[in-house]
Amino acid sequence: MTESRHALIIANDRYADQGLKKLRAPAQDAAALEKVLHDPQIGDFEVEVVHNASADLMRRRIQGFFNDRRRADTLLLHFSCHGLKSESGELYFAASDTEPPLLAATAVPSQFVRSCMSVTRAGRSVLFLDCCYGGAFSRGSTSVRASGNVNVLESFAKDEPVSGRGWAVITASDSMEYAFEGNQLADDSSTPQPSVFTHAVVEGLETGEADLDADGRVSLDDLYEYVYLQVREQNPHQTPKKAAELHGELHLAHSRRGRIKIVAIPSPPSLQTAMSSEEVLTRQGAVLELQKRLQHTELPVAEGARQHLEEVARNDIQQIAGMASDALNKIRLAPSPDHLDFGLLQKGSTPHKQSVTMHGPPLARHCVAQPKQSWLRVDPTGSGLEVHVDTATEGRLSGDIVLKGVADESVIHVEAEVAPAHGSGGTGPGTGPSNGSRQPPHGGGDKPPTVVIGHPPPPNTPPVTHAPPNRTDRRAPTLAGAALALAVAAIGTLVVALQKAVVAIVERGEAGVHGSIEDTIREHGALTPLIVCLITGAVALIVGAVARHDLGTRQEHYTRQAARSTHTLTSLAKGLAIPALVLAVLAGIAYLVGSRHW
């Protein structure tokens, strides 16, 4: 059963009730977390964001999120909002229309969330609570009092799920504490930044620093330990907590420590057998086939070929090993240019950008870009990456962007000089605010973000209440379905052609020496469906190839289910169209040869 991973992010920072303080972090939290969870090289989650929703919509989305799941599914639910405790001690999550005196009717109770987690069939369910907790509500009061214990974990640790394999809850703060946003509470009006807790989650996953045991994967325990240390270091008054009932280790993400990792599809058994042959020519042919697979648009196939070629380059005779090494050299990282000079820039001016093209097959273009300086910013493009220089700091700037692929590394060196802005104080054309009023790049951190090259950048749009649009394309599955329909049509017309041909042959045999097979075939119309079969079969193969090519070059536009559907449909189409074409060609040859002698 294929594993699937789904995440639901609920972020509320605007409330109709005046007593609920406006939160700064949730919108920023949702955008940052969505990006890192959705990234196929990190979390590889299908992500849905619900922003400033009503209590009714929140309940619908939460229950729908946990319904209709399978044991192979991993679910992650993230709350970034007010957490409120009623006078009876029940924990509620505030919605945009929550009225404090009417919590049961206008907020989402923790009991509801716990119930949904308990009955889901998903194998693993993880809940992140990054909430600013308020105390009990007094009758007639419309403001939150910060008193009393919220007992967050106790609200979720009462019942063990009946169907799934396990659950876990990580909360940003303990029962008596607020979840801080930076160094301040929610009523500050400064520029939005991610909360301390979610910022630590995003940074740990994005940089790979949360992979504490350096095994290439970030487990739930790894992430909690990392987040705990980061939060406590930045704010000693905030204590993350965890409760879990899990069987085995839960891996939440891939680690970006070291080179990028791709789960390889091994070479076919026939190819492995050929590489084990004692015949040199057979092994040479196998290396040529591995070279073709190395160019494949499906990265797991290409990675399997790369690993096989590395083994050949180490172990085979010099002639064969040389062929393998030459093939491997073609997938080395080849950025062009590898040195960027932005020249003289004015302080506070609009960030300048230059493009770098990544050459070679898909496997050579697929890499991780890690800027080493905070003034460097990298965005992926269809052909490579764009490099931006932040002009907040005066002086001579010199830095590097390290590219890490599956087999090697490369460096792009960047230089620029930032001169003082013309005039003092204000802003003018081509200038921005002074350094004193600028926010530090990348959410105030001193570590620039890691970027995966080979995937278009995520859209810079506000969170929406539906799945990200860049993974909802249906072009490839539609083309694959059309290819299958054409292949079925080719089989159908072939059957009709063969039936007519059989009738014509029988009739010609009964006619004795009179007549000819050519006239009889034409009289029964056997040639027309045969020609139609050849055309539809060929078109089916072409359409199927187009579907696979589109899927390979635009992988980020498709969900895993759409990709699996495309592969299944095109494989079926190929399995039907090729035999139909072979039989049609043989029938045509038999007709051309036999019509002269019968």
C-alpha positions as a Python dict, from the first residue, in 0.01 Angstrom:
ca = {
    (1, 'M'): (0, 0, 0),
    (2, 'T'): (146, 338, -107),
    (3, 'E'): (215, 582, 174),
    (4, 'S'): (60, 926, 150),
    (5, 'R'): (118, 1232, 367),
    (6, 'H'): (-136, 1507, 430),
    (7, 'A'): (-118, 1827, 634),
    (8, 'L'): (-389, 2072, 741),
    (9, 'I'): (-279, 2414, 868),
    (10, 'I'): (-536, 2623, 1055),
    (11, 'A'): (-426, 2984, 1106),
    (12, 'N'): (-649, 3249, 1265),
    (13, 'D'): (-516, 3600, 1329),
    (14, 'R'): (-830, 3812, 1286),
    (15, 'Y'): (-1121, 3792, 1529),
    (16, 'A'): (-1456, 3969, 1519),
    (17, 'D'): (-1469, 3983, 1901),
    (18, 'Q'): (-1282, 4284, 2039),
    (19, 'G'): (-1177, 4091, 2350),
    (20, 'L'): (-958, 3852, 2148),
    (21, 'K'): (-628, 4020, 2076),
    (22, 'K'): (-515, 4025, 1716),
    (23, 'L'): (-232, 3779, 1662),
    (24, 'R'): (65, 3866, 1442),
    (25, 'A'): (213, 3527, 1371),
    (26, 'P'): (-52, 3287, 1229),
    (27, 'A'): (-50, 3411, 866),
    (28, 'Q'): (330, 3410, 861),
    (29, 'D'): (334, 3071, 1034),
    (30, 'A'): (102, 2921, 774),
    (31, 'A'): (304, 3049, 477),
    (32, 'A'): (639, 2932, 615),
    (33, 'L'): (512, 2595, 733),
    (34, 'E'): (317, 2527, 414),
    (35, 'K'): (630, 2586, 207),
    (36, 'V'): (855, 2350, 403),
    (37, 'L'): (594, 2074, 446),
    (38, 'H'): (492, 2086, 81),
    (39, 'D'): (850, 2074, -50),
    (40, 'P'): (893, 1723, -201),
    (41, 'Q'): (1257, 1720, -89),
    (42, 'I'): (1165, 1790, 274),
    (43, 'G'): (815, 1704, 399),
    (44, 'D'): (645, 1593, 75),
    (45, 'F'): (303, 1657, 229),
    (46, 'E'): (-15, 1746, 45),
    (47, 'V'): (-93, 2071, 229),
    (48, 'E'): (-422, 2253, 282),
    (49, 'V'): (-439, 2590, 458),
    (50, 'V'): (-749, 2728, 631),
    (51, 'H'): (-706, 3096, 716),
    (52, 'N'): (-937, 3302, 941),
    (53, 'A'): (-1223, 3054, 910),
    (54, 'S'): (-1547, 3042, 1105),
    (55, 'A'): (-1597, 2776, 1371),
    (56, 'D'): (-1836, 2584, 1144),
    (57, 'L'): (-1586, 2579, 856),
    (58, 'M'): (-1305, 2475, 1091),
    (59, 'R'): (-1506, 2177, 1218),
    (60, 'R'): (-1594, 2072, 863),
    (61, 'R'): (-1234, 2090, 742),
    (62, 'I'): (-1098, 1907, 1048),
    (63, 'Q'): (-1347, 1620, 1026),
    (64, 'G'): (-1302, 1596, 648),
    (65, 'F'): (-925, 1589, 698),
    (66, 'F'): (-938, 1282, 924),
    (67, 'N'): (-1216, 1098, 733),
    (68, 'D'): (-1159, 841, 455),
    (69, 'R'): (-796, 767, 535),
    (70, 'R'): (-589, 449, 516),
    (71, 'R'): (-340, 287, 751),
    (72, 'A'): (-58, 394, 520),
    (73, 'D'): (-148, 763, 564),
    (74, 'T'): (37, 1010, 785),
    (75, 'L'): (-164, 1315, 895),
    (76, 'L'): (-34, 1640, 1042),
    (77, 'L'): (-271, 1903, 1186),
    (78, 'H'): (-129, 2242, 1288),
    (79, 'F'): (-317, 2506, 1488),
    (80, 'S'): (-194, 2865, 1506),
    (81, 'C'): (-459, 3064, 1692),
    (82, 'H'): (-594, 3150, 2037),
    (83, 'G'): (-642, 2858, 2271),
    (84, 'L'): (-917, 2932, 2523),
    (85, 'K'): (-1024, 2761, 2845),
    (86, 'S'): (-1384, 2770, 2956),
    (87, 'E'): (-1490, 2801, 3317),
    (88, 'S'): (-1542, 2425, 3330),
    (89, 'G'): (-1180, 2369, 3224),
    (90, 'E'): (-1247, 2263, 2860),
    (91, 'L'): (-994, 2375, 2598),
    (92, 'Y'): (-1128, 2549, 2284),
    (93, 'F'): (-965, 2678, 1967),
    (94, 'A'): (-1084, 3026, 1869),
    (95, 'A'): (-1230, 3085, 1523),
    (96, 'S'): (-1273, 3418, 1346),
    (97, 'D'): (-1636, 3437, 1470),
    (98, 'T'): (-1576, 3308, 1824),
    (99, 'E'): (-1778, 3486, 2096),
    (100, 'P'): (-1621, 3431, 2440),
    (101, 'P'): (-1955, 3395, 2626),
    (102, 'L'): (-2066, 3132, 2369),
    (103, 'L'): (-1758, 2910, 2341),
    (104, 'A'): (-1948, 2582, 2289),
    (105, 'A'): (-2138, 2731, 1995),
    (106, 'T'): (-1871, 2951, 1833),
    (107, 'A'): (-1536, 2781, 1897),
    (108, 'V'): (-1390, 2437, 1823),
    (109, 'P'): (-1355, 2219, 2136),
    (110, 'S'): (-1045, 2009, 2187),
    (111, 'Q'): (-1281, 1715, 2248),
    (112, 'F'): (-1398, 1742, 1886),
    (113, 'V'): (-1041, 1734, 1754),
    (114, 'R'): (-951, 1444, 1983),
    (115, 'S'): (-1258, 1252, 1865),
    (116, 'C'): (-1162, 1298, 1500),
    (117, 'M'): (-808, 1178, 1573),
    (118, 'S'): (-940, 878, 1766),
    (119, 'V'): (-1160, 739, 1488),
    (120, 'T'): (-940, 806, 1184),
    (121, 'R'): (-801, 505, 998),
    (122, 'A'): (-474, 685, 930),
    (123, 'G'): (-173, 505, 1067),
    (124, 'R'): (-10, 815, 1218),
    (125, 'S'): (-166, 1142, 1333),
    (126, 'V'): (42, 1436, 1457),
    (127, 'L'): (-99, 1752, 1614),
    (128, 'F'): (102, 2076, 1650),
    (129, 'L'): (-49, 2341, 1879),
    (130, 'D'): (110, 2684, 1844),
    (131, 'C'): (-154, 2871, 2042),
    (132, 'C'): (-165, 3175, 2267),
    (133, 'Y'): (-352, 3034, 2567),
    (134, 'G'): (-602, 3239, 2767),
    (135, 'G'): (-751, 3152, 3101),
    (136, 'A'): (-1112, 3114, 3211),
    (137, 'F'): (-1392, 3340, 3091),
    (138, 'S'): (-1608, 3524, 3343),
    (139, 'R'): (-1979, 3559, 3279),
    (140, 'G'): (-2054, 3888, 3114),
    (141, 'S'): (-1688, 3951, 3034),
    (142, 'T'): (-1554, 3983, 2683),
    (143, 'S'): (-1182, 3970, 2761),
    (144, 'V'): (-950, 3681, 2820),
    (145, 'R'): (-792, 3642, 3163),
    (146, 'A'): (-449, 3476, 3173),
    (147, 'S'): (-512, 3268, 3482),
    (148, 'G'): (-569, 2904, 3559),
    (149, 'N'): (-422, 2591, 3405),
    (150, 'V'): (-506, 2508, 3046),
    (151, 'N'): (-363, 2153, 3071),
    (152, 'V'): (-319, 2127, 2696),
    (153, 'L'): (-173, 1779, 2673),
    (154, 'E'): (-431, 1635, 2910),
    (155, 'S'): (-698, 1745, 2665),
    (156, 'F'): (-552, 1510, 2401),
    (157, 'A'): (-389, 1225, 2594),
    (158, 'K'): (-707, 1070, 2735),
    (159, 'D'): (-799, 833, 2453),
    (160, 'E'): (-576, 619, 2236),
    (161, 'P'): (-690, 596, 1872),
    (162, 'V'): (-890, 280, 1805),
    (163, 'S'): (-792, 225, 1442),
    (164, 'G'): (-459, 389, 1370),
    (165, 'R'): (-111, 290, 1480),
    (166, 'G'): (-40, 598, 1686),
    (167, 'W'): (-68, 968, 1758),
    (168, 'A'): (143, 1251, 1890),
    (169, 'V'): (79, 1602, 2018),
    (170, 'I'): (341, 1875, 2044),
    (171, 'T'): (236, 2205, 2200),
    (172, 'A'): (429, 2531, 2186),
    (173, 'S'): (386, 2614, 2553),
    (174, 'D'): (305, 2463, 2890),
    (175, 'S'): (-25, 2499, 3074),
    (176, 'M'): (58, 2825, 3254),
    (177, 'E'): (234, 2999, 2966),
    (178, 'Y'): (160, 3203, 2658),
    (179, 'A'): (300, 3107, 2321),
    (180, 'F'): (527, 3401, 2246),
    (181, 'E'): (560, 3566, 1906),
    (182, 'G'): (921, 3674, 1902),
    (183, 'N'): (989, 3852, 2231),
    (184, 'Q'): (637, 3992, 2261),
    (185, 'L'): (277, 3885, 2306),
    (186, 'A'): (1, 3912, 2052),
    (187, 'D'): (-99, 4275, 2101),
    (188, 'D'): (213, 4425, 1943),
    (189, 'S'): (167, 4589, 1603),
    (190, 'S'): (514, 4543, 1457),
    (191, 'T'): (587, 4366, 1131),
    (192, 'P'): (458, 4005, 1127),
    (193, 'Q'): (714, 3736, 1199),
    (194, 'P'): (673, 3362, 1254),
    (195, 'S'): (627, 3261, 1616),
    (196, 'V'): (920, 3125, 1813),
    (197, 'F'): (780, 2772, 1802),
    (198, 'T'): (684, 2755, 1434),
    (199, 'H'): (1000, 2939, 1331),
    (200, 'A'): (1202, 2666, 1505),
    (201, 'V'): (997, 2392, 1332),
    (202, 'V'): (1044, 2550, 989),
    (203, 'E'): (1415, 2623, 1038),
    (204, 'G'): (1486, 2273, 1169),
    (205, 'L'): (1316, 2108, 873),
    (206, 'E'): (1440, 2352, 608),
    (207, 'T'): (1806, 2343, 706),
    (208, 'G'): (1814, 1980, 818),
    (209, 'E'): (1949, 2085, 1160),
    (210, 'A'): (1662, 1895, 1324),
    (211, 'D'): (1817, 1570, 1198),
    (212, 'L'): (1997, 1526, 1529),
    (213, 'D'): (2118, 1171, 1464),
    (214, 'A'): (2231, 1260, 1109),
    (215, 'D'): (2055, 959, 953),
    (216, 'G'): (1913, 1160, 665),
    (217, 'R'): (1561, 1176, 814),
    (218, 'V'): (1395, 1403, 1068),
    (219, 'S'): (1195, 1196, 1315),
    (220, 'L'): (927, 1331, 1549),
    (221, 'D'): (1165, 1289, 1843),
    (222, 'D'): (1443, 1468, 1653),
    (223, 'L'): (1217, 1760, 1572),
    (224, 'Y'): (1080, 1792, 1926),
    (225, 'E'): (1427, 1792, 2083),
    (226, 'Y'): (1548, 2051, 1835),
    (227, 'V'): (1243, 2275, 1878),
    (228, 'Y'): (1258, 2245, 2258),
    (229, 'L'): (1620, 2362, 2268),
    (230, 'Q'): (1561, 2646, 2020),
    (231, 'V'): (1249, 2777, 2194),
    (232, 'R'): (1401, 2760, 2542),
    (233, 'E'): (1715, 2935, 2420),
    (234, 'Q'): (1516, 3223, 2271),
    (235, 'N'): (1254, 3243, 2543),
    (236, 'P'): (1311, 3070, 2880),
    (237, 'H'): (949, 3146, 2976),
    (238, 'Q'): (809, 2915, 2706),
    (239, 'T'): (830, 2537, 2737),
    (240, 'P'): (721, 2308, 2450),
    (241, 'K'): (565, 1978, 2558),
    (242, 'K'): (504, 1645, 2387),
    (243, 'A'): (271, 1349, 2440),
    (244, 'A'): (266, 1044, 2212),
    (245, 'E'): (147, 688, 2169),
    (246, 'L'): (350, 560, 1877),
    (247, 'H'): (466, 218, 1764),
    (248, 'G'): (803, 258, 1598),
    (249, 'E'): (967, 579, 1480),
    (250, 'L'): (773, 844, 1290),
    (251, 'H'): (976, 1025, 1022),
    (252, 'L'): (829, 1365, 940),
    (253, 'A'): (1075, 1485, 676),
    (254, 'H'): (1389, 1423, 475),
    (255, 'S'): (1705, 1592, 594),
    (256, 'R'): (1898, 1836, 378),
    (257, 'R'): (2220, 1770, 556),
    (258, 'G'): (2481, 1671, 303),
    (259, 'R'): (2381, 1604, -53),
    (260, 'I'): (2030, 1567, -180),
    (261, 'K'): (1888, 1216, -153),
    (262, 'I'): (1657, 1041, -400),
    (263, 'V'): (1504, 699, -339),
    (264, 'A'): (1641, 505, -634),
    (265, 'I'): (1453, 258, -853),
    (266, 'P'): (1699, -31, -915),
    (267, 'S'): (1794, -135, -1265),
    (268, 'P'): (1572, -406, -1420),
    (269, 'P'): (1685, -766, -1352),
    (270, 'S'): (1763, -816, -1721),
    (271, 'L'): (2002, -523, -1713),
    (272, 'Q'): (2167, -647, -1395),
    (273, 'T'): (2210, -990, -1556),
    (274, 'A'): (2367, -829, -1863),
    (275, 'M'): (2615, -639, -1646),
    (276, 'S'): (2715, -970, -1486),
    (277, 'S'): (2785, -1133, -1821),
    (278, 'E'): (3136, -1251, -1904),
    (279, 'E'): (3096, -1112, -2257),
    (280, 'V'): (3251, -765, -2284),
    (281, 'L'): (3016, -661, -2567),
    (282, 'T'): (2714, -756, -2356),
    (283, 'R'): (2838, -542, -2068),
    (284, 'Q'): (2910, -254, -2305),
    (285, 'G'): (2553, -272, -2431),
    (286, 'A'): (2428, -274, -2072),
    (287, 'V'): (2632, 41, -1995),
    (288, 'L'): (2478, 213, -2297),
    (289, 'E'): (2132, 125, -2166),
    (290, 'L'): (2225, 261, -1823),
    (291, 'Q'): (2334, 584, -1992),
    (292, 'K'): (1987, 615, -2142),
    (293, 'R'): (1826, 555, -1805),
    (294, 'L'): (2057, 818, -1655),
    (295, 'Q'): (1886, 1078, -1878),
    (296, 'H'): (1537, 973, -1761),
    (297, 'T'): (1296, 1247, -1654),
    (298, 'E'): (1187, 1033, -1358),
    (299, 'L'): (1456, 1106, -1100),
    (300, 'P'): (1429, 772, -910),
    (301, 'V'): (1495, 585, -1238),
    (302, 'A'): (1792, 808, -1319),
    (303, 'E'): (1928, 775, -964),
    (304, 'G'): (1909, 395, -989),
    (305, 'A'): (2111, 408, -1309),
    (306, 'R'): (2364, 644, -1149),
    (307, 'Q'): (2423, 414, -855),
    (308, 'H'): (2461, 115, -1090),
    (309, 'L'): (2711, 305, -1307),
    (310, 'E'): (2915, 403, -1001),
    (311, 'E'): (2943, 36, -909),
    (312, 'V'): (3052, -48, -1265),
    (313, 'A'): (3310, 235, -1263),
    (314, 'R'): (3463, 92, -944),
    (315, 'N'): (3463, -278, -1025),
    (316, 'D'): (3472, -349, -1401),
    (317, 'I'): (3766, -362, -1640),
    (318, 'Q'): (3921, -36, -1754),
    (319, 'Q'): (3734, -23, -2085),
    (320, 'I'): (3389, -71, -1929),
    (321, 'A'): (3474, 139, -1622),
    (322, 'G'): (3582, 424, -1850),
    (323, 'M'): (3246, 417, -2031),
    (324, 'A'): (3064, 432, -1696),
    (325, 'S'): (3281, 720, -1572),
    (326, 'D'): (3219, 918, -1892),
    (327, 'A'): (2844, 873, -1843),
    (328, 'L'): (2865, 988, -1480),
    (329, 'N'): (3057, 1302, -1580),
    (330, 'K'): (2751, 1415, -1779),
    (331, 'I'): (2540, 1454, -1464),
    (332, 'R'): (2783, 1670, -1271),
    (333, 'L'): (2650, 2007, -1160),
    (334, 'A'): (2717, 2266, -1428),
    (335, 'P'): (2589, 2612, -1332),
    (336, 'S'): (2640, 2884, -1589),
    (337, 'P'): (2776, 3131, -1499),
    (338, 'D'): (2946, 3023, -1178),
    (339, 'H'): (3060, 3376, -1091),
    (340, 'L'): (2821, 3670, -1052),
    (341, 'D'): (2931, 4031, -1011),
    (342, 'F'): (2646, 4273, -937),
    (343, 'G'): (2877, 4573, -949),
    (344, 'L'): (2794, 4894, -763),
    (345, 'L'): (2451, 4902, -596),
    (346, 'Q'): (2281, 5176, -396),
    (347, 'K'): (2192, 5101, -36),
    (348, 'G'): (1820, 5038, 11),
    (349, 'S'): (1757, 4998, -361),
    (350, 'T'): (1530, 4730, -502),
    (351, 'P'): (1710, 4394, -476),
    (352, 'H'): (1889, 4319, -802),
    (353, 'K'): (1884, 3973, -955),
    (354, 'Q'): (2081, 3766, -1202),
    (355, 'S'): (1998, 3429, -1356),
    (356, 'V'): (2202, 3110, -1346),
    (357, 'T'): (2126, 2824, -1584),
    (358, 'M'): (2168, 2461, -1480),
    (359, 'H'): (2280, 2242, -1771),
    (360, 'G'): (2255, 1869, -1827),
    (361, 'P'): (1986, 1603, -1782),
    (362, 'P'): (1718, 1629, -1510),
    (363, 'L'): (1935, 1451, -1252),
    (364, 'A'): (2217, 1701, -1308),
    (365, 'R'): (1980, 1999, -1269),
    (366, 'H'): (1824, 1868, -948),
    (367, 'C'): (2013, 2006, -650),
    (368, 'V'): (1994, 2202, -327),
    (369, 'A'): (2113, 2564, -322),
    (370, 'Q'): (2246, 2686, 13),
    (371, 'P'): (2344, 3055, 32),
    (372, 'K'): (2620, 3103, 288),
    (373, 'Q'): (2550, 3471, 357),
    (374, 'S'): (2225, 3629, 475),
    (375, 'W'): (2232, 3899, 204),
    (376, 'L'): (2210, 3632, -66),
    (377, 'R'): (1869, 3508, -174),
    (378, 'V'): (1799, 3229, -420),
    (379, 'D'): (1476, 3148, -605),
    (380, 'P'): (1434, 2843, -832),
    (381, 'T'): (1329, 2892, -1194),
    (382, 'G'): (1239, 2655, -1475),
    (383, 'S'): (1595, 2653, -1609),
    (384, 'G'): (1797, 2704, -1291),
    (385, 'L'): (1787, 2979, -1032),
    (386, 'E'): (1772, 3353, -977),
    (387, 'V'): (2013, 3515, -735),
    (388, 'H'): (1909, 3830, -547),
    (389, 'V'): (2134, 4064, -350),
    (390, 'D'): (1985, 4241, -49),
    (391, 'T'): (2117, 4597, -32),
    (392, 'A'): (2055, 4668, 337),
    (393, 'T'): (2424, 4662, 432),
    (394, 'E'): (2691, 4896, 296),
    (395, 'G'): (3032, 4779, 182),
    (396, 'R'): (3197, 4520, -33),
    (397, 'L'): (2998, 4195, -36),
    (398, 'S'): (3152, 3861, -126),
    (399, 'G'): (2978, 3528, -74),
    (400, 'D'): (2905, 3184, -207),
    (401, 'I'): (2604, 2972, -296),
    (402, 'V'): (2679, 2602, -250),
    (403, 'L'): (2496, 2367, -485),
    (404, 'K'): (2461, 2008, -360),
    (405, 'G'): (2348, 1738, -601),
    (406, 'V'): (2319, 1363, -570),
    (407, 'A'): (2681, 1302, -666),
    (408, 'D'): (2883, 1620, -629),
    (409, 'E'): (2889, 1984, -524),
    (410, 'S'): (2948, 2313, -700),
    (411, 'V'): (2989, 2674, -588),
    (412, 'I'): (2858, 2998, -737),
    (413, 'H'): (3063, 3294, -621),
    (414, 'V'): (2880, 3626, -586),
    (415, 'E'): (3023, 3975, -543),
    (416, 'A'): (2866, 4321, -507),
    (417, 'E'): (2942, 4661, -362),
    (418, 'V'): (2670, 4856, -181),
    (419, 'A'): (2722, 5232, -169),
    (420, 'P'): (2543, 5477, 66),
    (421, 'A'): (2204, 5598, -51),
    (422, 'H'): (2183, 5950, -198),
    (423, 'G'): (2060, 6200, 58),
    (424, 'S'): (1996, 6125, 422),
    (425, 'G'): (1690, 5985, 590),
    (426, 'G'): (1401, 5960, 342),
    (427, 'T'): (1355, 5746, 37),
    (428, 'G'): (1367, 5839, -325),
    (429, 'P'): (1329, 5670, -662),
    (430, 'G'): (1511, 5343, -665),
    (431, 'T'): (1572, 5350, -293),
    (432, 'G'): (1412, 5177, 1),
    (433, 'P'): (1395, 5246, 371),
    (434, 'S'): (1714, 5302, 566),
    (435, 'N'): (1892, 5014, 730),
    (436, 'G'): (1753, 5109, 1069),
    (437, 'S'): (1396, 5052, 953),
    (438, 'R'): (1452, 4742, 746),
    (439, 'Q'): (1366, 4398, 873),
    (440, 'P'): (1646, 4143, 862),
    (441, 'P'): (1612, 3919, 557),
    (442, 'H'): (1436, 3584, 587),
    (443, 'G'): (1222, 3654, 891),
    (444, 'G'): (1500, 3805, 1100),
    (445, 'G'): (1720, 3495, 1109),
    (446, 'D'): (2088, 3495, 1024),
    (447, 'K'): (2067, 3181, 811),
    (448, 'P'): (1958, 3218, 447),
    (449, 'P'): (1706, 2959, 330),
    (450, 'T'): (1795, 2640, 147),
    (451, 'V'): (1631, 2614, -196),
    (452, 'V'): (1566, 2308, -414),
    (453, 'I'): (1658, 2371, -777),
    (454, 'G'): (1466, 2179, -1042),
    (455, 'H'): (1123, 2283, -909),
    (456, 'P'): (952, 2617, -987),
    (457, 'P'): (927, 2842, -680),
    (458, 'P'): (614, 2818, -466),
    (459, 'P'): (367, 3098, -542),
    (460, 'N'): (417, 3410, -330),
    (461, 'T'): (50, 3443, -244),
    (462, 'P'): (-142, 3461, 80),
    (463, 'P'): (-261, 3130, 231),
    (464, 'V'): (-587, 3009, 86),
    (465, 'T'): (-852, 2767, 201),
    (466, 'H'): (-780, 2502, -57),
    (467, 'A'): (-489, 2287, -168),
    (468, 'P'): (-200, 2469, -341),
    (469, 'P'): (-287, 2527, -710),
    (470, 'N'): (53, 2416, -835),
    (471, 'R'): (-29, 2051, -767),
    (472, 'T'): (-377, 2030, -917),
    (473, 'D'): (-294, 2008, -1289),
    (474, 'R'): (-481, 1731, -1473),
    (475, 'R'): (-311, 1757, -1812),
    (476, 'A'): (-90, 1449, -1785),
    (477, 'P'): (-365, 1218, -1645),
    (478, 'T'): (-605, 1343, -1916),
    (479, 'L'): (-352, 1272, -2191),
    (480, 'A'): (-283, 931, -2038),
    (481, 'G'): (-656, 853, -2039),
    (482, 'A'): (-679, 959, -2403),
    (483, 'A'): (-382, 735, -2488),
    (484, 'L'): (-554, 438, -2323),
    (485, 'A'): (-878, 509, -2511),
    (486, 'L'): (-688, 521, -2841),
    (487, 'A'): (-509, 196, -2757),
    (488, 'V'): (-841, 25, -2685),
    (489, 'A'): (-976, 161, -3014),
    (490, 'A'): (-672, 17, -3194),
    (491, 'I'): (-740, -326, -3045),
    (492, 'G'): (-1106, -301, -3146),
    (493, 'T'): (-1033, -208, -3508),
    (494, 'L'): (-770, -481, -3529),
    (495, 'V'): (-1025, -741, -3421),
    (496, 'V'): (-1272, -611, -3682),
    (497, 'A'): (-1002, -620, -3953),
    (498, 'L'): (-901, -977, -3864),
    (499, 'Q'): (-1263, -1095, -3864),
    (500, 'K'): (-1320, -950, -4210),
    (501, 'A'): (-992, -1096, -4333),
    (502, 'V'): (-1085, -1444, -4208),
    (503, 'V'): (-1422, -1426, -4385),
    (504, 'A'): (-1248, -1311, -4705),
    (505, 'I'): (-991, -1593, -4689),
    (506, 'V'): (-1261, -1856, -4638),
    (507, 'E'): (-1461, -1718, -4929),
    (508, 'R'): (-1154, -1708, -5152),
    (509, 'G'): (-1076, -2072, -5067),
    (510, 'E'): (-1426, -2181, -5168),
    (511, 'A'): (-1397, -1996, -5502),
    (512, 'G'): (-1125, -2229, -5630),
    (513, 'V'): (-924, -2096, -5924),
    (514, 'H'): (-1158, -1805, -5984),
    (515, 'G'): (-1104, -1457, -5836),
    (516, 'S'): (-818, -1319, -5628),
    (517, 'I'): (-759, -1268, -5257),
    (518, 'E'): (-696, -896, -5313),
    (519, 'D'): (-1042, -843, -5462),
    (520, 'T'): (-1205, -1048, -5186),
    (521, 'I'): (-1025, -859, -4909),
    (522, 'R'): (-1127, -525, -5056),
    (523, 'E'): (-1483, -643, -5112),
    (524, 'H'): (-1518, -725, -4741),
    (525, 'G'): (-1352, -397, -4635),
    (526, 'A'): (-1079, -552, -4423),
    (527, 'L'): (-814, -294, -4514),
    (528, 'T'): (-990, 11, -4372),
    (529, 'P'): (-1004, -105, -4007),
    (530, 'L'): (-646, -232, -4042),
    (531, 'I'): (-528, 114, -4146),
    (532, 'V'): (-732, 274, -3867),
    (533, 'C'): (-569, 32, -3621),
    (534, 'L'): (-221, 137, -3733),
    (535, 'I'): (-303, 507, -3700),
    (536, 'T'): (-479, 489, -3362),
    (537, 'G'): (-211, 263, -3217),
    (538, 'A'): (67, 498, -3322),
    (539, 'V'): (-122, 803, -3193),
    (540, 'A'): (-183, 623, -2861),
    (541, 'L'): (192, 574, -2813),
    (542, 'I'): (263, 937, -2904),
    (543, 'V'): (-2, 1076, -2668),
    (544, 'G'): (122, 847, -2389),
    (545, 'A'): (479, 967, -2444),
    (546, 'V'): (362, 1330, -2430),
    (547, 'A'): (181, 1259, -2101),
    (548, 'R'): (492, 1103, -1943),
    (549, 'H'): (712, 1386, -2071),
    (550, 'D'): (479, 1648, -1926),
    (551, 'L'): (472, 1463, -1595),
    (552, 'G'): (850, 1439, -1587),
    (553, 'T'): (919, 1804, -1673),
    (554, 'R'): (639, 1949, -1457),
    (555, 'Q'): (642, 1714, -1156),
    (556, 'E'): (564, 1993, -911),
    (557, 'H'): (225, 2050, -1079),
    (558, 'Y'): (94, 1702, -997),
    (559, 'T'): (-10, 1521, -684),
    (560, 'R'): (133, 1176, -620),
    (561, 'Q'): (-207, 1026, -702),
    (562, 'A'): (-212, 1206, -1038),
    (563, 'A'): (143, 1084, -1110),
    (564, 'R'): (50, 724, -1024),
    (565, 'S'): (-262, 745, -1241),
    (566, 'T'): (-59, 878, -1532),
    (567, 'H'): (199, 600, -1505),
    (568, 'T'): (-70, 332, -1477),
    (569, 'L'): (-277, 458, -1771),
    (570, 'T'): (22, 509, -2001),
    (571, 'S'): (157, 163, -1915),
    (572, 'L'): (-179, 5, -2001),
    (573, 'A'): (-199, 207, -2322),
    (574, 'K'): (151, 97, -2419),
    (575, 'G'): (71, -265, -2334),
    (576, 'L'): (-230, -259, -2566),
    (577, 'A'): (-103, -37, -2847),
    (578, 'I'): (227, -214, -2915),
    (579, 'P'): (76, -565, -2964),
    (580, 'A'): (-197, -412, -3179),
    (581, 'L'): (59, -238, -3399),
    (582, 'V'): (275, -551, -3428),
    (583, 'L'): (-21, -769, -3529),
    (584, 'A'): (-150, -504, -3771),
    (585, 'V'): (191, -475, -3937),
    (586, 'L'): (220, -856, -3967),
    (587, 'A'): (-129, -873, -4115),
    (588, 'G'): (-39, -602, -4364),
    (589, 'I'): (279, -784, -4465),
    (590, 'A'): (85, -1110, -4504),
    (591, 'Y'): (-166, -932, -4725),
    (592, 'L'): (101, -775, -4948),
    (593, 'V'): (290, -1103, -4987),
    (594, 'G'): (-13, -1332, -5023),
    (595, 'S'): (-211, -1118, -5264),
    (596, 'R'): (51, -1179, -5538),
    (597, 'H'): (27, -1558, -5521),
    (598, 'W'): (-336, -1632, -5436),
}
